Each structure stands twice: as C-alpha cells, then as structure tokens.
Amino acid sequence: MDARAIIARLRRGETPAVDELSWFAEGLADNSVSDAQAGAFAMAVCMRGLNSVGRAALTLAMRDSGDVLSWDLDGPVIDKHSTGGVGDCVSLVLAPALAECGAFVPMISGRGLGHTGGTLDKMEAIPGVTTQVGPKRLAHVVSEVGAAIVGATARIAPADKRLYAIRDVTATVESLDLITASILSKKLAAAPDALVLDVKLGSGAFMKTQEEARALACALVETANAAGCRTSALITDMSQPLAPSLGNALEVAEVMRVLTQGRENPLAVLAAELGGVLLADAGLSDTAEEGSARLADVIRDGRAAERFGRMLVAVGGPLHFVESWPRFLPEANVIQEVVAREDGYVVAMDGEALGLAVVELGGGRQVESDVVDPSVGMSGVVRLGDKVDKGAPLAVIHAAREDAARRADLAIRSAITLGPEPIPAPNLVHERISA
C-alpha cells in the first residue's frame, strides 16, 4: 500500500478501506509512515472528516497497533473515561466503589493536559505509589484487588501516541474523528466489557458548548459500540470545579473526605451517577438508578475506602493511608486566603483560568519535562450561587512561594465573578447518551 494514495483519498473526501487504515496505523507505530505523511493524514481527516465506519476502523486500527489486554476473571471488566476538567477526581472514588460492587476495573489513565488535572498525577501525590506497571502486574492487581489506576505502557496504542504528537504541532487536535480514535484506541486496548464516558461541558472543559459536547459524546458512544464495547456517555457540568479543591494532593484530600467521612457533594454524586450507568450496562444492576444507589451505599459506609486502601498498597502506597491520610499528603509552604472585596453572589466562574492558575503554581505542566509539585493548588473554592460577604474567602491558595501566591490571587479574582442577584445552581448531569 501507499501512504500517498490513502492521503489523497482522504483529501478528496473519500473514506479509506479498513485494511488501508490498518496499514497506516501500523506505519505510524513502526515509523514506516513519515512525519510529513502523518501530518498530511491528520490534516486531511481534520478538513474532510471520516464517516462512522471509517472512524470505527481507524479506532480499532490504532488500538491494534499495540498490545490488547485479555482477562480471565469471574466478573465483568468495566472502565470510565473523562474528557477532562478541573477539580475532577471522580476516578479515585469510582474505581474502588465499582470493585466493591463486583466489577473489575483496570483504569488506564493519563496525566494533566493543558488546564486539566491528570489522574496519574493525583495518584502519585500519595507517597510510594507507582502508576507505571507492566501487564502481568496489572493483571495480578486487578484480579486480587478488583481495581487499579495505572498509566499506559509504551505498547498501548503506539499509533495514537505518534499521531497525537503530530496533531499537537499541526493544529489538528480539535478533529472530532481524531479525538474519538485517540480516546477509544487506548480505552479499548484494556478490553472492557462496558465503558462510560464523562463528557465535560462548560468553562472548565475543552468542550464549551452543548453542541460540541453532544457531538463528541455521540461520536464516542457510536464508535465504541460499533467496536463491540457496551458504552454510554453522560454530558456533565464543568461550569465550575467539580470538587472545591484543585491541585493533586488537595484533590486526594477531597477524595478521602468523601470515602472516609461520607461527605455528600458533587464529587460523590457524580461518581455514583457514572457508576450506576456502568453497573447497568455491565449487567450488575437492573437499572442505572439501582446501580447508583448501590454505589452511594458503598461510598457512604466506608467499603469503598477500604478497597481504595488495598488498591494503594498493591501499587506501592502506604499501608495505613486510609486511617491517617492527612499525615501522608504534602503541604505547601504558603497558605493564604483570597478574600472578597465586596458583597455579592457567585454568578460566573472561568474554570479554565482556575486550572491554569494551578499550573502556574507548579501543580501542572507547561512543557512535558516539568516536574509537578503535588502540594500546590487551591482549596475551599466557592460555588456558583453562593452568597459571599466582603472579607470572606473566595478560595485558599496553597503555594510554594509568596510571589507565586500573589499571582494566583490575581488569577482567582479574575476568574470568579460576583453579582448582585443569585443564580440557580447548574444541573450536574445535562444529558445521557446511549447506543
């Protein structure tokens, strides 16, 4: 086959055959396709698009460019993926809760991207935890504990890794077809029986409008189901941070308050909502509502916390983390409040700006080689609709240095808008998309 002919077909608006897309994906993985050809391919897909058959074929070709896991377990293998937001630490609550309900959860996760936090960075804020494990170790942990949150090895969807780097420098990141293939090639490589997708919508998400979020959710659900994985999606709100804390150790602290104190907040509610859909799709509950209720119970009564502790120990974490988690998490050198300069109600929040403020503090990466400081970020962030009195805190900054804290103060004030009248709290879940 010839890369030039495949690119030319795409340029004309035609969809290449399944075997052509498989050949091109193999070429991406083994470098027989050049960077120039990969860039031209990405641009042609971005400009002309693929039909649903071509999108599914590209997804499976990229999945099959590397290892595809297999399982021999006495229950369904299920997983969840979020398109990214701020204060989004659902995975750390959900994975152990699902395991407690009889599922097996090999959650292959990622690091922070842009203004959004990364699940692996949050896990690694816990001393001793390693998220880079091989397939045999992953299989052992999932079999013994029921859940593991780990990073992808170099052999998981290598075609996607190559194409993603090309997209980043060729202004083709926003292609719906390429986003779909990128997300699902990695998730389907874990061979789940069921998958739920948390598609974020709002100021703290990559998708800012209902139309964008729905288009992505529909493409993901259609493609994953065509690939043989029972999949649903929830479009969920990201017009404000999900948890009241942003930053790796600070978000772990919020997770532990949910798991050990039964704290009822949007983080706990969304974990149960997403998990309920998964349990129903996997046949572990009759309805999503029944599944959500089961998950809420295991989160509230401490069973999910116990499972989380076992999961941590299995990947190198401390033995008694659940019982005494505050002493294990790193603390920032500078902690100071951002106080309101006037009375008012919180009427708008720029979630992306808040996320970038955490990155600027050192809690994320501006370039791939940056070392993340797990202790920095912000906590106690107000929520939409809150009444704030003059002098009351809008948030609490956790910084390594005074100058960084001053810059974060300005960023937080700019990102939070106060008005004279209250606004209704947004719905946490906007829409469910099923096959």
N, C-alpha and C positions, 0 to 999 in steps of 0.2 A: 504493500500500500504506500501511498504518497501523502505526506502531511500537507503539501501544497494543494492537492486536489480536494482534501477534506476542508481546508480553509476556504477554498474557492466556492465550494458548495454552500458553506455557511454564509459567505458573503452574498450569495445570490438569494438567500432566504430559504434554502433547502435544508432539511434535516438529514445529516449523515446516517448511514445504516448502523445498526447495533454493532456489527463487527468492526466498522470503521472507528466508532467511538472507543471501543475496547482497545483497538490497536493504538489510538492516540494516547489513551490513558497509560498504557504500558510504556509508551515512548516518553511520557512525562516522568514516569517513575525511574526509568533506566537511563534517562538523558539522551536517548537517541533522537528525541524531538528537541530542537534548539530553543533557546530563549526567545529568539525572534519569532519562531513559529508558534510558540506557546502564547506570546503576546498577541500575535495576529489572531489566533484562535479565540482568545478571551475577548478581544475587541469585536470580532465577528459575532460571537454569541451575544455580547452586550448590545450591539446595534440591531441585530436581526432576530435574536431570540431563538428558542427551541420550542417545538410542540411538546405536549405532555409525554409522548412516547420517547422522544429524544432526551427530555430531561431525566426520565427514569433510567434510560440506557446509560447516560453519562454518569449518573449517581452510582449505579451498580458497577460500571467500569472502573470508576475511581475507588470504590470500595474494594474491588477485586484486584487492584494493583498491588495490594499487600496482604497481610495476614487477615483472615476472618476467623474469629474465635468460635469454638464449639463447646457445648455444655452437656453434661450428663448429670442432671440434678433432679430432685423429686418435687419440683415446683416450677412455675413459670419464671422466666428471666425477663425483667422489665427495666425501663430506664426513662429518664426525663431530661429534656434539654431546654435551656432558656436562651433567648436571643440577646440577653444582656441588658442590665440596668444598674441602678445604684442602690446600695443597701439590700441587695438581693442575695441572701444567704439561705434560700429555701433548700438547696440540695443537702446541706448539713443536717437539717431537720428531717427531710423527707426520706433519704436513703435508709437510715436505721429504722424509721417508723414502718416503711414498706416491708423491710426484712422481718420485723416483728409480726407482720400480718401474713407471713408465709411466702413472700416473694424472694427472689434472688436478684440483687441489684449491683451489677458491675458498671459503675458510673464512671465512664471515661470523660474527664473534664478538662478545662483549659485554664489558661492564665488571663490576667487582666488585659483588656483590649481597649485602647482609647480611654474614654472616661469611665468605662465599666469595670467593675472588680472581677477578679478571677477566683473560681472555687479552689483551685490548687493553691493559690497564694494564701487563702484563708486557712486551709488545712495546715499549711506549713508554718502558720503563726503559732501552732501548738508545738512545743519543744519535742524534738525527736522524730516527728512524723516525716516519713518519706513517701512521696507520691509517685516515684518512678520505680515501678516493679515490673518484672517480666511476666509473660503469660502464665507460666507454671505457678508462680507465687500468687498472681491474681486469682487463678482458678482455686487455689487452696483457701485463700481468704474468703472468697465468695461462698465456697462450699461449707466452710466451718462457721463463719460469722453471719453470712447472708447478704452482706453489703460491703463494698469497697469503693472509695473515691480515689481515683488514680489518674495519672497522665497517660497520654497515648505514647506508645513506643514508636521508634522510627519506622517500624514495619506496619503501622496502621495507616492505611490510605496515603502512601507516599506520593501518589499523583496529586492529591489535594494539597499536600504541603508545598510541592513545587509550584502548582498553579496559583495558590494563594499568594505566594511571594511575588509572582509575576503580576497578579491583579493589583497588588498594593502599589506598584510603580507604573501602572499603565492606565490608571483612572477607570478600572472596570470592576471595582469592588461592589458597586451597587446593583449589578446584574441579578435579577431575581432568579434566573436559571442557575447561575454560578453560585449564588448564596445557598440555594436549595441543595445543589450537588455537594457543596463543601460541608454543610452541616450534616447531611444524612450519610454521606460516604463514611464519615468517622463513626457516627452513631450506629449505623447498620453493621459496621465491622465487628461490633460487640455481639451481634446476633441476638438481639432481644426478640421476645415473642410479642411484646407490646411496648409502645412508646407514647409519651405525652409531651407535647411541645408547649412551652410557655412563651408566647409571642408578646413581647412588651410593646406598649403604646404610650407615647407621651414625651414630655420634655427630657426625661432621663433615659429614653430609649433611642435606638437607632431609627426606629420607625416612628415618625412624629404624627402621622395622621391615621385615622381609622381605615382609609382606603389602602394605604401602604401596608398596614399591619394585616388586614384581611387578605390581601393578595398574597403575602408571604405565607400566612397560615394555610391558606387553601393550597398553594403550591407544595408546601411541605407535606400536608396530610395526603394529598392526591398521590404524590410521588412515593412516599413511604409505604402506603397501602398497595400501590402497584408493584412495589418491590417485595411484597409479601409480609410486611410487618404491620400488625394492627395498630393504627395510630390515630390519635385525636389531638386537637390543639385548643388551648384557651388563650384568648386575647385578654391580657391583664394590664392593669393600670400602672403606669410609670410616670405620672404627672408630679410625683413626689417620691422620695426614697421609700422603699418598702419597709425597711427597718429604720428605727430612729438613729442608727449609728452607721457611719461609713468608715471604712478602713478595716484591715484584715483582723487584727486581734479584737478590735471593738465589735466587729460583726460576730466573731466567735462568742464573745461575751453575751450578745443578744440571743444567739442560738442556745446558749446554756441557760439563760433565764427562761426561755420557752420550754426547754427539755426538763429542767430540774425544778422550776417554780410554777409550771403550768400557766405561764403568762399568756393571756388571750390578747393577741394583737394581729395586725395584718399578716405578719410572717407566719404565725401558726395557722391562721385561717386559710391562707393561700396554699400552704403545704398540704393541708387536708383536702382542699378542693382539687388540686392537681392529682394528688394520690388517689382520691376517690374515683376519678376518671380512669386511672391506670388499673386499679383493682377490678373495676367493672370490665374493662376491655380484656384483662387477662383471665377473667372467669373466677376471680377470687371474691367477688361480691356480686349480688344480683343487680344492683344499680349503683350509679356513681354516688348518690346520696348516702346509701348504706355504707359504701366504702369510705366516704368522707367521715362519717360518724365513727367508724372503727378506728380510723387514723387519729381522729381527735382524742379518742379514749386512750390510745397507747402513748400519745404525746403528753396528755394531761397527767396520767398516773405514773409516769416515770419509766415505763417499759422501754420506750424509745431511747431514753437517756442511758439505760443500762446497755442496750445494744450499741449505742454510739461509743461508749467506753470500750467495749470489746473490739469494735472496729478500729479505734485508735491504737490500741495495744498491738493489734495484728500488723499495723504498718509502722511500728516503732514508737508510738506515743506513750506518755506516762501512764503507769498502772492505775493511779488514783485520781485521774484528771476530773472525772465526773463529780467526785466527792469534794474536791477542793480546787476547782478550776481557777478561781481568781489568783491564786499564788503562782500559777504556771504561765499566765499571759503577760507579755511585756508591756511596760507602761512608758509613756512618753515623758520627756524631761520637762516640757512646758504644757501646763493645762490651764486654760483660761476661758471665761465666758465671752460670748458675743451678745451684748445686751441691746435691747430695742431702744431707739432714741425717741420713740413716740408710741402712743397707744394705737391699737388697731387690730384688725383681723388678718390672718394669713390668707391672701387671695390668689397668690401665684407663686410657683417655685420653679426655678430653672435647674432641673435635676442634672443636666449635662454639666453646667457650670459648677455645681457642687462636687460632682465626680472629678472634674478637672482640678478643683482645689485640693482634693485628696492626693491626686497625682503630683501636684506641685509641692505638697508637703513631704513627698517621698513615699507615699503609700501605693504608688503605681509606677509604671514605666513610661518614660518619654522616648527612649530607644530601647531595643531589645536587651542590651547589655546592662541596663540599670539594675542596681540591687534595691529591692523593696524593703522599706522599713515597716515591719508589721505593727509597730506601736502607734503610728500616727493616724490621724483622721479627725473625725468629729462625732460627737455623741449628743444625745438629747435634742435632736433636731425637731423643731416644731412641725406641726402638720397642717395641711390645708383646712381652713375653717376655725383654727384655734384663735382665741382671743389672747392678745399679748399686751400687757401693760408696759408703759415706759419703765425701763430699767430691768425688765425681766429678760431671761436668756432666750435668744433665738436658737442657740446651739452652744456646745462646748468644744473648743479646739484642743486637739492633742498634737503637739508639735515637738520637733527635735530642738528648735532654736527659736529665740524671740523674734527674729526678723521674719522667719517663715510663718510664725503665728500672726504677725501683723498683716502679712499679705493675705493669709487665709481669712482674717477678719473682714477685710475689704471685699473679698470674693463672696463670702457668705452674705454680707449685707446687700450686695448687688443681686444675688440670686434669689432672695426672699422678698416678696412684695407684700406690704401691708396696705389694707384699705379700710374705709370707714364702716363697711357693712359685711356681715359674714356671708360665706358661700357654702353651699351644701358639699359634703364630702363626696368625692367621686366614687363610683362603683369600683370595687376591687377587680371583678371579672366583668368584662364587657360582652364577651360572646364566646360560645363554644363551637368549634368546627369539627365535624366528624365525617367519616367516609360515607 
